[in-house]
Amino acid sequence: MQREYPSRPWVGVGVVVWRDDEVLLIRRGSQPQRDQWGLPGGAQALGETLFEAAIREVQEETGLLVTPTGVITACDGISRDETGRVCYHYTLVEVAATCDDHADPQAGDDALDARWVHVEEVHTLIGWDETLRVIMVSAEQRRAPGGSR
């Protein structure tokens, strides 16, 4: 099935990767949202669990190995063309993960750039309100009693 102008939604996995109080961001190299900063992630493959998809996507896009810690939330990513026709539709499952590797991420696959950003500064790079919301929800979950750090 094709991703552009699909006949049904795709399942996508977005990953909020934490290293202390920093979040891993990538600058997207493909549509939708090309050249915009966001979370690493991508389409889930057939036979792959959400956590397996999260690990694979982060490694492909940044070279880092992560440990998924839980599901944050789910949301819709729907883009329409100028006529109103749906050109992209993803059901996005947002996964929290940690990274013990203190190496710098290396942009790979369809990421143009990758970097660690302090959680208080993500709003300076992220343009999509839903991505900001997901990061803040994950931050709150981490601060809650019993939350994963």
N, CA, C and O atoms as CSV, one atom per row, in Angstrom:
chain,resi,resn,atom,element,x,y,z
A,1,MET,N,N,0.840,-1.188,0.000
A,1,MET,CA,C,0.000,0.000,0.000
A,1,MET,C,C,0.880,1.244,0.000
A,1,MET,O,O,1.914,1.279,0.666
A,2,GLN,N,N,0.478,2.237,-0.729
A,2,GLN,CA,C,1.266,3.456,-0.816
A,2,GLN,C,C,0.977,4.379,0.362
A,2,GLN,O,O,-0.130,4.381,0.902
A,3,ARG,N,N,1.980,5.164,0.757
A,3,ARG,CA,C,1.826,6.079,1.886
A,3,ARG,C,C,1.181,7.388,1.471
A,3,ARG,O,O,0.411,7.974,2.232
A,4,GLU,N,N,1.491,7.851,0.262
A,4,GLU,CA,C,0.901,9.102,-0.200
A,4,GLU,C,C,-0.436,8.784,-0.859
A,4,GLU,O,O,-0.521,7.905,-1.717
A,5,TYR,N,N,-1.476,9.501,-0.453
A,5,TYR,CA,C,-2.852,9.251,-0.887
A,5,TYR,C,C,-3.233,7.791,-0.635
A,5,TYR,O,O,-3.598,7.067,-1.562
A,6,PRO,N,N,-3.144,7.367,0.630
A,6,PRO,CA,C,-3.414,5.964,0.961
A,6,PRO,C,C,-4.909,5.650,0.939
A,6,PRO,O,O,-5.753,6.546,0.957
A,7,SER,N,N,-5.208,4.355,0.901
A,7,SER,CA,C,-6.602,3.911,0.959
A,7,SER,C,C,-7.040,3.658,2.399
A,7,SER,O,O,-8.228,3.472,2.661
A,8,ARG,N,N,-6.097,3.649,3.323
A,8,ARG,CA,C,-6.393,3.488,4.750
A,8,ARG,C,C,-5.229,4.085,5.541
A,8,ARG,O,O,-4.156,4.317,4.984
A,9,PRO,N,N,-5.433,4.337,6.838
A,9,PRO,CA,C,-4.338,4.889,7.644
A,9,PRO,C,C,-3.184,3.904,7.803
A,9,PRO,O,O,-3.377,2.689,7.764
A,10,TRP,N,N,-1.997,4.442,7.982
A,10,TRP,CA,C,-0.803,3.681,8.335
A,10,TRP,C,C,-0.617,3.776,9.839
A,10,TRP,O,O,-0.993,4.777,10.449
A,11,VAL,N,N,-0.036,2.735,10.448
A,11,VAL,CA,C,0.345,2.802,11.851
A,11,VAL,C,C,1.773,3.319,11.907
A,11,VAL,O,O,2.686,2.737,11.321
A,12,GLY,N,N,1.946,4.415,12.617
A,12,GLY,CA,C,3.270,4.984,12.795
A,12,GLY,C,C,3.637,4.990,14.264
A,12,GLY,O,O,2.767,5.079,15.130
A,13,VAL,N,N,4.922,4.895,14.542
A,13,VAL,CA,C,5.422,4.924,15.908
A,13,VAL,C,C,6.330,6.145,16.041
A,13,VAL,O,O,7.295,6.298,15.293
A,14,GLY,N,N,6.008,7.007,17.001
A,14,GLY,CA,C,6.867,8.129,17.348
A,14,GLY,C,C,7.528,7.814,18.672
A,14,GLY,O,O,6.906,7.205,19.543
A,15,VAL,N,N,8.786,8.219,18.842
A,15,VAL,CA,C,9.514,7.832,20.042
A,15,VAL,C,C,10.054,9.074,20.755
A,15,VAL,O,O,10.833,9.842,20.190
A,16,VAL,N,N,9.626,9.251,21.999
A,16,VAL,CA,C,10.165,10.301,22.866
A,16,VAL,C,C,11.301,9.652,23.648
A,16,VAL,O,O,11.080,8.934,24.623
A,17,VAL,N,N,12.521,9.924,23.194
A,17,VAL,CA,C,13.704,9.314,23.809
A,17,VAL,C,C,14.299,10.307,24.808
A,17,VAL,O,O,14.574,11.461,24.479
A,18,TRP,N,N,14.487,9.824,26.030
A,18,TRP,CA,C,15.028,10.644,27.107
A,18,TRP,C,C,16.455,10.230,27.448
A,18,TRP,O,O,16.783,9.046,27.524
A,19,ARG,N,N,17.277,11.229,27.646
A,19,ARG,CA,C,18.605,11.061,28.237
A,19,ARG,C,C,18.703,12.157,29.286
A,19,ARG,O,O,18.932,13.322,28.962
A,20,ASP,N,N,18.528,11.776,30.544
A,20,ASP,CA,C,18.423,12.744,31.637
A,20,ASP,C,C,17.253,13.689,31.325
A,20,ASP,O,O,16.122,13.226,31.182
A,21,ASP,N,N,17.500,15.009,31.215
A,21,ASP,CA,C,16.423,15.961,30.919
A,21,ASP,C,C,16.452,16.431,29.466
A,21,ASP,O,O,15.933,17.498,29.136
A,22,GLU,N,N,17.059,15.628,28.612
A,22,GLU,CA,C,17.124,15.961,27.189
A,22,GLU,C,C,16.258,14.993,26.387
A,22,GLU,O,O,16.078,13.832,26.756
A,23,VAL,N,N,15.726,15.509,25.276
A,23,VAL,CA,C,14.895,14.731,24.362
A,23,VAL,C,C,15.620,14.656,23.020
A,23,VAL,O,O,16.239,15.626,22.582
A,24,LEU,N,N,15.537,13.512,22.385
A,24,LEU,CA,C,16.153,13.305,21.080
A,24,LEU,C,C,15.206,13.802,19.989
A,24,LEU,O,O,14.059,13.361,19.910
A,25,LEU,N,N,15.681,14.710,19.161
A,25,LEU,CA,C,14.896,15.228,18.037
A,25,LEU,C,C,15.623,14.960,16.729
A,25,LEU,O,O,16.851,14.891,16.676
A,26,ILE,N,N,14.827,14.812,15.675
A,26,ILE,CA,C,15.393,14.689,14.329
A,26,ILE,C,C,14.765,15.747,13.434
A,26,ILE,O,O,13.642,16.193,13.667
A,27,ARG,N,N,15.506,16.136,12.414
A,27,ARG,CA,C,14.936,16.994,11.362
A,27,ARG,C,C,14.585,16.060,10.219
A,27,ARG,O,O,15.449,15.395,9.647
A,28,ARG,N,N,13.298,16.023,9.898
A,28,ARG,CA,C,12.766,15.058,8.942
A,28,ARG,C,C,13.299,15.295,7.531
A,28,ARG,O,O,13.410,16.429,7.065
A,29,GLY,N,N,13.623,14.188,6.870
A,29,GLY,CA,C,14.151,14.259,5.517
A,29,GLY,C,C,13.133,13.900,4.449
A,29,GLY,O,O,13.427,13.987,3.257
A,30,SER,N,N,11.935,13.497,4.867
A,30,SER,CA,C,10.910,13.143,3.883
A,30,SER,C,C,9.547,13.637,4.340
A,30,SER,O,O,9.365,14.042,5.489
A,31,GLN,N,N,8.608,13.595,3.432
A,31,GLN,CA,C,7.243,14.031,3.723
A,31,GLN,C,C,6.528,12.977,4.553
A,31,GLN,O,O,6.882,11.803,4.444
A,32,PRO,N,N,5.565,13.313,5.357
A,32,PRO,CA,C,5.113,14.684,5.603
A,32,PRO,C,C,6.059,15.421,6.552
A,32,PRO,O,O,6.842,14.795,7.268
A,33,GLN,N,N,5.984,16.723,6.553
A,33,GLN,CA,C,6.754,17.611,7.435
A,33,GLN,C,C,8.257,17.588,7.161
A,33,GLN,O,O,9.060,17.679,8.089
A,34,ARG,N,N,8.634,17.468,5.902
A,34,ARG,CA,C,10.051,17.512,5.529
A,34,ARG,C,C,10.691,18.797,6.045
A,34,ARG,O,O,10.075,19.862,6.007
A,35,ASP,N,N,11.921,18.695,6.523
A,35,ASP,CA,C,12.737,19.796,7.055
A,35,ASP,C,C,12.283,20.292,8.423
A,35,ASP,O,O,12.888,21.219,8.962
A,36,GLN,N,N,11.259,19.718,8.991
A,36,GLN,CA,C,10.796,20.139,10.308
A,36,GLN,C,C,11.366,19.223,11.388
A,36,GLN,O,O,11.608,18.039,11.153
A,37,TRP,N,N,11.573,19.785,12.559
A,37,TRP,CA,C,12.061,19.017,13.698
A,37,TRP,C,C,10.912,18.252,14.325
A,37,TRP,O,O,9.797,18.761,14.434
A,38,GLY,N,N,11.193,17.032,14.734
A,38,GLY,CA,C,10.187,16.202,15.373
A,38,GLY,C,C,10.834,15.029,16.072
A,38,GLY,O,O,12.037,15.018,16.335
A,39,LEU,N,N,10.014,14.048,16.366
A,39,LEU,CA,C,10.474,12.845,17.055
A,39,LEU,C,C,10.925,11.798,16.052
A,39,LEU,O,O,10.376,11.722,14.953
A,40,PRO,N,N,11.910,10.993,16.406
A,40,PRO,CA,C,12.238,9.865,15.537
A,40,PRO,C,C,11.060,8.899,15.501
A,40,PRO,O,O,10.299,8.798,16.463
A,41,GLY,N,N,10.919,8.204,14.405
A,41,GLY,CA,C,9.841,7.232,14.289
A,41,GLY,C,C,9.539,6.946,12.841
A,41,GLY,O,O,10.187,7.465,11.932
A,42,GLY,N,N,8.540,6.107,12.645
A,42,GLY,CA,C,8.155,5.745,11.292
A,42,GLY,C,C,7.100,4.668,11.314
A,42,GLY,O,O,6.492,4.390,12.347
A,43,ALA,N,N,6.893,4.068,10.168
A,43,ALA,CA,C,5.838,3.064,10.004
A,43,ALA,C,C,6.226,1.750,10.661
A,43,ALA,O,O,7.371,1.303,10.583
A,44,GLN,N,N,5.256,1.155,11.297
A,44,GLN,CA,C,5.432,-0.167,11.882
A,44,GLN,C,C,5.398,-1.199,10.768
A,44,GLN,O,O,4.551,-1.133,9.878
A,45,ALA,N,N,6.321,-2.154,10.818
A,45,ALA,CA,C,6.390,-3.220,9.810
A,45,ALA,C,C,5.503,-4.394,10.224
A,45,ALA,O,O,5.245,-4.605,11.409
A,46,LEU,N,N,5.055,-5.134,9.253
A,46,LEU,CA,C,4.249,-6.322,9.495
A,46,LEU,C,C,5.020,-7.305,10.373
A,46,LEU,O,O,6.174,-7.626,10.086
A,47,GLY,N,N,4.384,-7.781,11.442
A,47,GLY,CA,C,5.004,-8.734,12.347
A,47,GLY,C,C,5.892,-8.114,13.409
A,47,GLY,O,O,6.505,-8.833,14.198
A,48,GLU,N,N,5.971,-6.804,13.441
A,48,GLU,CA,C,6.836,-6.081,14.368
A,48,GLU,C,C,5.980,-5.483,15.484
A,48,GLU,O,O,4.939,-4.886,15.208
A,49,THR,N,N,6.406,-5.635,16.747
A,49,THR,CA,C,5.682,-5.007,17.844
A,49,THR,C,C,5.956,-3.508,17.840
A,49,THR,O,O,6.877,-3.043,17.168
A,50,LEU,N,N,5.155,-2.751,18.593
A,50,LEU,CA,C,5.380,-1.311,18.713
A,50,LEU,C,C,6.777,-1.015,19.245
A,50,LEU,O,O,7.475,-0.142,18.729
A,51,PHE,N,N,7.184,-1.756,20.288
A,51,PHE,CA,C,8.494,-1.510,20.878
A,51,PHE,C,C,9.616,-1.890,19.917
A,51,PHE,O,O,10.632,-1.197,19.860
A,52,GLU,N,N,9.458,-2.965,19.169
A,52,GLU,CA,C,10.465,-3.328,18.160
A,52,GLU,C,C,10.570,-2.245,17.091
A,52,GLU,O,O,11.667,-1.900,16.652
A,53,ALA,N,N,9.429,-1.715,16.679
A,53,ALA,CA,C,9.425,-0.632,15.686
A,53,ALA,C,C,10.119,0.604,16.244
A,53,ALA,O,O,10.884,1.260,15.537
A,54,ALA,N,N,9.855,0.925,17.512
A,54,ALA,CA,C,10.481,2.088,18.139
A,54,ALA,C,C,12.002,1.937,18.171
A,54,ALA,O,O,12.725,2.866,17.812
A,55,ILE,N,N,12.484,0.780,18.598
A,55,ILE,CA,C,13.927,0.525,18.660
A,55,ILE,C,C,14.544,0.643,17.270
A,55,ILE,O,O,15.566,1.307,17.094
A,56,ARG,N,N,13.921,-0.005,16.278
A,56,ARG,CA,C,14.458,0.002,14.908
A,56,ARG,C,C,14.493,1.410,14.327
A,56,ARG,O,O,15.506,1.829,13.767
A,57,GLU,N,N,13.386,2.139,14.460
A,57,GLU,CA,C,13.318,3.476,13.862
A,57,GLU,C,C,14.346,4.429,14.464
A,57,GLU,O,O,14.996,5.177,13.734
A,58,VAL,N,N,14.500,4.410,15.784
A,58,VAL,CA,C,15.493,5.290,16.410
A,58,VAL,C,C,16.897,4.911,15.952
A,58,VAL,O,O,17.713,5.784,15.656
A,59,GLN,N,N,17.175,3.625,15.894
A,59,GLN,CA,C,18.511,3.200,15.465
A,59,GLN,C,C,18.771,3.584,14.009
A,59,GLN,O,O,19.863,4.048,13.679
A,60,GLU,N,N,17.784,3.396,13.139
A,60,GLU,CA,C,17.955,3.765,11.724
A,60,GLU,C,C,18.171,5.262,11.550
A,60,GLU,O,O,18.990,5.680,10.732
A,61,GLU,N,N,17.440,6.074,12.315
A,61,GLU,CA,C,17.471,7.526,12.111
A,61,GLU,C,C,18.576,8.234,12.883
A,61,GLU,O,O,18.967,9.342,12.517
A,62,THR,N,N,19.091,7.607,13.958
A,62,THR,CA,C,20.076,8.298,14.800
A,62,THR,C,C,21.295,7.469,15.156
A,62,THR,O,O,22.282,8.014,15.651
A,63,GLY,N,N,21.252,6.154,14.916
A,63,GLY,CA,C,22.355,5.280,15.296
A,63,GLY,C,C,22.375,4.908,16.764
A,63,GLY,O,O,23.270,4.180,17.195
A,64,LEU,N,N,21.412,5.387,17.551
A,64,LEU,CA,C,21.394,5.123,18.991
A,64,LEU,C,C,20.501,3.928,19.324
A,64,LEU,O,O,19.491,3.688,18.662
A,65,LEU,N,N,20.884,3.191,20.351
A,65,LEU,CA,C,20.093,2.076,20.843
A,65,LEU,C,C,19.299,2.549,22.055
A,65,LEU,O,O,19.862,3.122,22.988
A,66,VAL,N,N,17.993,2.309,22.037
A,66,VAL,CA,C,17.118,2.774,23.114
A,66,VAL,C,C,16.384,1.612,23.759
A,66,VAL,O,O,16.309,0.509,23.218
A,67,THR,N,N,15.843,1.901,24.942
A,67,THR,CA,C,15.024,0.938,25.671
A,67,THR,C,C,13.630,1.530,25.841
A,67,THR,O,O,13.469,2.492,26.592
A,68,PRO,N,N,12.621,0.990,25.172
A,68,PRO,CA,C,11.252,1.490,25.354
A,68,PRO,C,C,10.778,1.252,26.785
A,68,PRO,O,O,11.072,0.216,27.382
A,69,THR,N,N,10.040,2.224,27.328
A,69,THR,CA,C,9.565,2.120,28.709
A,69,THR,C,C,8.050,2.143,28.822
A,69,THR,O,O,7.520,1.844,29.892
A,70,GLY,N,N,7.332,2.488,27.754
A,70,GLY,CA,C,5.878,2.491,27.819
A,70,GLY,C,C,5.256,3.285,26.685
A,70,GLY,O,O,5.942,3.992,25.947
A,71,VAL,N,N,3.955,3.153,26.564
A,71,VAL,CA,C,3.183,3.916,25.580
A,71,VAL,C,C,2.723,5.207,26.244
A,71,VAL,O,O,2.173,5.180,27.345
A,72,ILE,N,N,2.945,6.329,25.581
A,72,ILE,CA,C,2.555,7.638,26.104
A,72,ILE,C,C,1.104,7.933,25.750
A,72,ILE,O,O,0.286,8.215,26.626
A,73,THR,N,N,0.793,7.866,24.465
A,73,THR,CA,C,-0.528,8.211,23.969
A,73,THR,C,C,-0.606,7.801,22.503
A,73,THR,O,O,0.362,7.294,21.936
A,74,ALA,N,N,-1.747,8.022,21.907
A,74,ALA,CA,C,-1.918,7.821,20.459
A,74,ALA,C,C,-2.605,9.059,19.910
A,74,ALA,O,O,-3.388,9.708,20.604
A,75,CYS,N,N,-2.306,9.381,18.661
A,75,CYS,CA,C,-2.917,10.550,18.028
A,75,CYS,C,C,-2.974,10.317,16.515
A,75,CYS,O,O,-2.395,9.362,15.999
A,76,ASP,N,N,-3.667,11.189,15.833
A,76,ASP,CA,C,-3.781,11.117,14.383
A,76,ASP,C,C,-2.871,12.139,13.736
A,76,ASP,O,O,-2.776,13.276,14.198
A,77,GLY,N,N,-2.207,11.739,12.675
A,77,GLY,CA,C,-1.433,12.644,11.844
A,77,GLY,C,C,-2.044,12.613,10.455
A,77,GLY,O,O,-1.804,11.689,9.678
A,78,ILE,N,N,-2.840,13.638,10.149
A,78,ILE,CA,C,-3.550,13.687,8.870
A,78,ILE,C,C,-3.139,14.959,8.140
A,78,ILE,O,O,-3.258,16.060,8.676
A,79,SER,N,N,-2.656,14.799,6.918
A,79,SER,CA,C,-2.293,15.945,6.075
A,79,SER,C,C,-3.179,15.932,4.831
A,79,SER,O,O,-3.421,14.886,4.229
A,80,ARG,N,N,-3.648,17.103,4.469
A,80,ARG,CA,C,-4.505,17.233,3.295
A,80,ARG,C,C,-3.832,18.132,2.254
A,80,ARG,O,O,-3.071,19.037,2.596
A,81,ASP,N,N,-4.126,17.866,0.987
A,81,ASP,CA,C,-3.593,18.726,-0.065
A,81,ASP,C,C,-4.490,19.955,-0.213
A,81,ASP,O,O,-5.439,20.136,0.550
A,82,GLU,N,N,-4.183,20.788,-1.190
A,82,GLU,CA,C,-4.913,22.051,-1.357
A,82,GLU,C,C,-6.385,21.856,-1.726
A,82,GLU,O,O,-7.184,22.779,-1.575
A,83,THR,N,N,-6.747,20.674,-2.205
A,83,THR,CA,C,-8.153,20.400,-2.536
A,83,THR,C,C,-8.909,19.791,-1.359
A,83,THR,O,O,-10.121,19.590,-1.433
A,84,GLY,N,N,-8.190,19.496,-0.270
A,84,GLY,CA,C,-8.814,18.891,0.895
A,84,GLY,C,C,-8.703,17.375,0.935
A,84,GLY,O,O,-9.133,16.743,1.900
A,85,ARG,N,N,-8.132,16.792,-0.106
A,85,ARG,CA,C,-7.971,15.339,-0.163
A,85,ARG,C,C,-6.861,14.896,0.786
A,85,ARG,O,O,-5.828,15.558,0.884
A,86,VAL,N,N,-7.067,13.782,1.485
A,86,VAL,CA,C,-6.064,13.266,2.424
A,86,VAL,C,C,-4.867,12.744,1.633
A,86,VAL,O,O,-4.990,11.827,0.822
A,87,CYS,N,N,-3.705,13.350,1.887
A,87,CYS,CA,C,-2.500,12.874,1.202
A,87,CYS,C,C,-1.637,12.009,2.128
A,87,CYS,O,O,-0.852,11.195,1.642
A,88,TYR,N,N,-1.766,12.168,3.443
A,88,TYR,CA,C,-1.101,11.305,4.412
A,88,TYR,C,C,-2.043,11.103,5.590
A,88,TYR,O,O,-2.712,12.038,6.030
A,89,HIS,N,N,-2.090,9.879,6.094
A,89,HIS,CA,C,-2.889,9.591,7.288
A,89,HIS,C,C,-2.187,8.516,8.096
A,89,HIS,O,O,-2.078,7.363,7.678
A,90,TYR,N,N,-1.710,8.928,9.271
A,90,TYR,CA,C,-1.038,8.021,10.184
A,90,TYR,C,C,-1.788,7.988,11.507
A,90,TYR,O,O,-2.183,9.032,12.026
A,91,THR,N,N,-1.982,6.811,12.045
A,91,THR,CA,C,-2.364,6.655,13.433
A,91,THR,C,C,-1.044,6.497,14.159
A,91,THR,O,O,-0.349,5.495,13.991
A,92,LEU,N,N,-0.698,7.493,14.971
A,92,LEU,CA,C,0.614,7.550,15.609
A,92,LEU,C,C,0.533,7.078,17.052
A,92,LEU,O,O,-0.197,7.650,17.861
A,93,VAL,N,N,1.271,6.051,17.362
A,93,VAL,CA,C,1.392,5.565,18.734
A,93,VAL,C,C,2.720,6.096,19.264
A,93,VAL,O,O,3.788,5.787,18.736
A,94,GLU,N,N,2.628,6.894,20.311
A,94,GLU,CA,C,3.820,7.548,20.856
A,94,GLU,C,C,4.378,6.714,22.009
A,94,GLU,O,O,3.672,6.411,22.972
A,95,VAL,N,N,5.647,6.350,21.896
A,95,VAL,CA,C,6.321,5.470,22.844
A,95,VAL,C,C,7.411,6.258,23.565
A,95,VAL,O,O,8.146,7.025,22.942
A,96,ALA,N,N,7.511,6.064,24.883
A,96,ALA,CA,C,8.617,6.636,25.655
A,96,ALA,C,C,9.771,5.646,25.663
A,96,ALA,O,O,9.566,4.432,25.662
A,97,ALA,N,N,10.988,6.180,25.670
A,97,ALA,CA,C,12.179,5.324,25.711
A,97,ALA,C,C,13.295,6.072,26.411
A,97,ALA,O,O,13.268,7.297,26.531
A,98,THR,N,N,14.270,5.316,26.869
A,98,THR,CA,C,15.453,5.907,27.469
A,98,THR,C,C,16.674,5.505,26.648
A,98,THR,O,O,16.670,4.494,25.944
A,99,CYS,N,N,17.712,6.318,26.757
A,99,CYS,CA,C,18.968,6.041,26.076
A,99,CYS,C,C,20.098,6.244,27.076
A,99,CYS,O,O,20.292,7.342,27.599
A,100,ASP,N,N,20.828,5.190,27.330
A,100,ASP,CA,C,21.962,5.279,28.248
A,100,ASP,C,C,23.242,5.666,27.534
A,100,ASP,O,O,24.248,5.970,28.174
A,101,ASP,N,N,23.207,5.655,26.207
A,101,ASP,CA,C,24.371,5.986,25.389
A,101,ASP,C,C,24.580,7.500,25.426
A,101,ASP,O,O,23.659,8.257,25.117
A,102,HIS,N,N,25.759,7.941,25.794
A,102,HIS,CA,C,26.035,9.381,25.827
A,102,HIS,C,C,26.706,9.869,24.547
A,102,HIS,O,O,27.277,10.959,24.506
A,103,ALA,N,N,26.630,9.047,23.509
A,103,ALA,CA,C,27.157,9.451,22.201
A,103,ALA,C,C,26.204,10.457,21.561
A,103,ALA,O,O,25.021,10.526,21.893
A,104,ASP,N,N,26.750,11.218,20.648
A,104,ASP,CA,C,25.908,12.124,19.874
A,104,ASP,C,C,25.188,11.326,18.804
A,104,ASP,O,O,25.774,10.419,18.213
A,105,PRO,N,N,23.925,11.647,18.543
A,105,PRO,CA,C,23.213,10.953,17.476
A,105,PRO,C,C,23.790,11.320,16.117
A,105,PRO,O,O,24.272,12.435,15.919
A,106,GLN,N,N,23.741,10.385,15.190
A,106,GLN,CA,C,24.194,10.599,13.818
A,106,GLN,C,C,22.986,10.451,12.900
A,106,GLN,O,O,22.367,9.387,12.864
A,107,ALA,N,N,22.643,11.496,12.163
A,107,ALA,CA,C,21.486,11.446,11.279
A,107,ALA,C,C,21.671,10.359,10.234
A,107,ALA,O,O,22.713,10.277,9.584
A,108,GLY,N,N,20.662,9.537,10.081
A,108,GLY,CA,C,20.692,8.464,9.103
A,108,GLY,C,C,19.317,8.230,8.536
A,108,GLY,O,O,18.365,8.920,8.901
A,109,ASP,N,N,19.200,7.260,7.644
A,109,ASP,CA,C,17.929,6.913,7.009
A,109,ASP,C,C,17.292,8.175,6.435
A,109,ASP,O,O,17.892,8.816,5.573
A,110,ASP,N,N,16.096,8.552,6.885
A,110,ASP,CA,C,15.453,9.739,6.320
A,110,ASP,C,C,15.534,10.953,7.239
A,110,ASP,O,O,14.736,11.880,7.099
A,111,ALA,N,N,16.487,10.967,8.182
A,111,ALA,CA,C,16.708,12.128,9.048
A,111,ALA,C,C,17.825,12.988,8.452
A,111,ALA,O,O,18.876,12.478,8.064
A,112,LEU,N,N,17.582,14.288,8.386
A,112,LEU,CA,C,18.596,15.215,7.886
A,112,LEU,C,C,19.561,15.653,8.987
A,112,LEU,O,O,20.706,16.012,8.716
A,113,ASP,N,N,19.082,15.619,10.231
A,113,ASP,CA,C,19.884,16.023,11.377
A,113,ASP,C,C,19.267,15.363,12.606
A,113,ASP,O,O,18.101,14.970,12.587
A,114,ALA,N,N,20.045,15.244,13.660
A,114,ALA,CA,C,19.561,14.682,14.915
A,114,ALA,C,C,20.351,15.319,16.046
A,114,ALA,O,O,21.555,15.549,15.930
A,115,ARG,N,N,19.654,15.600,17.144
A,115,ARG,CA,C,20.345,16.200,18.288
A,115,ARG,C,C,19.555,16.022,19.573
A,115,ARG,O,O,18.343,15.805,19.562
A,116,TRP,N,N,20.275,16.120,20.677
A,116,TRP,CA,C,19.658,16.148,21.995
A,116,TRP,C,C,19.292,17.587,22.310
A,116,TRP,O,O,20.084,18.500,22.079
A,117,VAL,N,N,18.088,17.790,22.840
A,117,VAL,CA,C,17.610,19.132,23.178
A,117,VAL,C,C,17.027,19.079,24.586
A,117,VAL,O,O,16.252,18.179,24.909
A,118,HIS,N,N,17.400,20.039,25.416
A,118,HIS,CA,C,16.833,20.096,26.766
A,118,HIS,C,C,15.322,20.276,26.650
A,118,HIS,O,O,14.837,21.028,25.804
A,119,VAL,N,N,14.594,19.583,27.503
A,119,VAL,CA,C,13.128,19.571,27.420
A,119,VAL,C,C,12.536,20.986,27.453
A,119,VAL,O,O,11.505,21.237,26.829
A,120,GLU,N,N,13.172,21.900,28.167
A,120,GLU,CA,C,12.651,23.276,28.247
A,120,GLU,C,C,12.874,24.065,26.953
A,120,GLU,O,O,12.337,25.162,26.801
A,121,GLU,N,N,13.659,23.519,26.024
A,121,GLU,CA,C,13.964,24.227,24.775
A,121,GLU,C,C,13.314,23.613,23.543
A,121,GLU,O,O,13.473,24.145,22.444
A,122,VAL,N,N,12.584,22.504,23.692
A,122,VAL,CA,C,12.032,21.837,22.510
A,122,VAL,C,C,11.077,22.738,21.737
A,122,VAL,O,O,10.962,22.621,20.517
A,123,HIS,N,N,10.390,23.637,22.440
A,123,HIS,CA,C,9.429,24.516,21.760
A,123,HIS,C,C,10.108,25.457,20.753
A,123,HIS,O,O,9.438,25.994,19.872
A,124,THR,N,N,11.425,25.662,20.872
A,124,THR,CA,C,12.119,26.532,19.922
A,124,THR,C,C,12.351,25.856,18.572
A,124,THR,O,O,12.624,26.533,17.582
A,125,LEU,N,N,12.243,24.519,18.523
A,125,LEU,CA,C,12.470,23.783,17.277
A,125,LEU,C,C,11.208,23.138,16.721
A,125,LEU,O,O,11.041,23.052,15.504
A,126,ILE,N,N,10.330,22.689,17.590
A,126,ILE,CA,C,9.144,21.928,17.172
A,126,ILE,C,C,8.034,22.877,16.754
A,126,ILE,O,O,7.700,23.816,17.477
A,127,GLY,N,N,7.464,22.624,15.577
A,127,GLY,CA,C,6.382,23.467,15.088
A,127,GLY,C,C,4.992,22.874,15.243
A,127,GLY,O,O,4.002,23.605,15.232
A,128,TRP,N,N,4.908,21.550,15.389
A,128,TRP,CA,C,3.595,20.910,15.479
A,128,TRP,C,C,3.191,20.811,16.942
A,128,TRP,O,O,3.879,20.173,17.738
A,129,ASP,N,N,2.072,21.443,17.298
A,129,ASP,CA,C,1.614,21.474,18.681
A,129,ASP,C,C,1.429,20.078,19.267
A,129,ASP,O,O,1.680,19.869,20.454
A,130,GLU,N,N,0.996,19.127,18.454
A,130,GLU,CA,C,0.756,17.772,18.952
A,130,GLU,C,C,2.061,17.121,19.408
A,130,GLU,O,O,2.065,16.394,20.401
A,131,THR,N,N,3.158,17.363,18.709
A,131,THR,CA,C,4.449,16.814,19.130
A,131,THR,C,C,4.877,17.433,20.451
A,131,THR,O,O,5.376,16.731,21.331
A,132,LEU,N,N,4.689,18.730,20.600
A,132,LEU,CA,C,5.011,19.386,21.868
A,132,LEU,C,C,4.165,18.808,23.000
A,132,LEU,O,O,4.672,18.559,24.094
A,133,ARG,N,N,2.888,18.597,22.739
A,133,ARG,CA,C,1.995,18.036,23.751
A,133,ARG,C,C,2.479,16.650,24.186
A,133,ARG,O,O,2.525,16.353,25.380
A,134,VAL,N,N,2.836,15.811,23.223
A,134,VAL,CA,C,3.286,14.447,23.523
A,134,VAL,C,C,4.553,14.477,24.378
A,134,VAL,O,O,4.671,13.706,25.330
A,135,ILE,N,N,5.487,15.346,24.054
A,135,ILE,CA,C,6.721,15.454,24.840
A,135,ILE,C,C,6.404,15.891,26.262
A,135,ILE,O,O,6.969,15.351,27.213
A,136,MET,N,N,5.509,16.860,26.422
A,136,MET,CA,C,5.156,17.333,27.757
A,136,MET,C,C,4.398,16.269,28.553
A,136,MET,O,O,4.606,16.140,29.760
A,137,VAL,N,N,3.530,15.512,27.898
A,137,VAL,CA,C,2.843,14.404,28.577
A,137,VAL,C,C,3.868,13.382,29.053
A,137,VAL,O,O,3.776,12.888,30.176
A,138,SER,N,N,4.835,13.067,28.213
A,138,SER,CA,C,5.876,12.117,28.596
A,138,SER,C,C,6.694,12.647,29.771
A,138,SER,O,O,7.035,11.894,30.683
A,139,ALA,N,N,7.007,13.933,29.749
A,139,ALA,CA,C,7.759,14.543,30.855
A,139,ALA,C,C,6.966,14.423,32.157
A,139,ALA,O,O,7.538,14.105,33.199
A,140,GLU,N,N,5.668,14.673,32.109
A,140,GLU,CA,C,4.816,14.548,33.301
A,140,GLU,C,C,4.778,13.108,33.783
A,140,GLU,O,O,4.846,12.856,34.986
A,141,GLN,N,N,4.672,12.165,32.865
A,141,GLN,CA,C,4.653,10.760,33.243
A,141,GLN,C,C,5.955,10.362,33.948
A,141,GLN,O,O,5.940,9.568,34.888
A,142,ARG,N,N,7.065,10.913,33.493
A,142,ARG,CA,C,8.359,10.612,34.121
A,142,ARG,C,C,8.451,11.172,35.531
A,142,ARG,O,O,9.094,10.580,36.397
A,143,ARG,N,N,7.801,12.329,35.765
A,143,ARG,CA,C,7.854,12.957,37.078
A,143,ARG,C,C,6.876,12.315,38.072
A,143,ARG,O,O,7.033,12.469,39.284
A,144,ALA,N,N,5.885,11.609,37.569
A,144,ALA,CA,C,4.886,10.987,38.447
A,144,ALA,C,C,5.531,9.891,39.288
A,144,ALA,O,O,6.508,9.272,38.868
A,145,PRO,N,N,4.976,9.650,40.487
A,145,PRO,CA,C,5.505,8.555,41.312
A,145,PRO,C,C,5.490,7.245,40.530
A,145,PRO,O,O,4.469,6.867,39.955
A,146,GLY,N,N,6.612,6.569,40.515
A,146,GLY,CA,C,6.716,5.308,39.783
A,146,GLY,C,C,7.015,5.488,38.308
A,146,GLY,O,O,7.142,4.504,37.579
A,147,GLY,N,N,7.132,6.745,37.850
A,147,GLY,CA,C,7.438,6.991,36.430
A,147,GLY,C,C,8.846,6.558,36.087
A,147,GLY,O,O,9.731,6.567,36.943
A,148,SER,N,N,9.058,6.176,34.835
A,148,SER,CA,C,10.388,5.717,34.418
A,148,SER,C,C,11.295,6.888,34.128
A,148,SER,O,O,10.877,7.875,33.523
A,149,ARG,N,N,12.492,6.783,34.544
A,149,ARG,CA,C,13.498,7.832,34.298
A,149,ARG,C,C,14.495,7.274,33.363
A,149,ARG,O,O,15.448,7.961,32.996
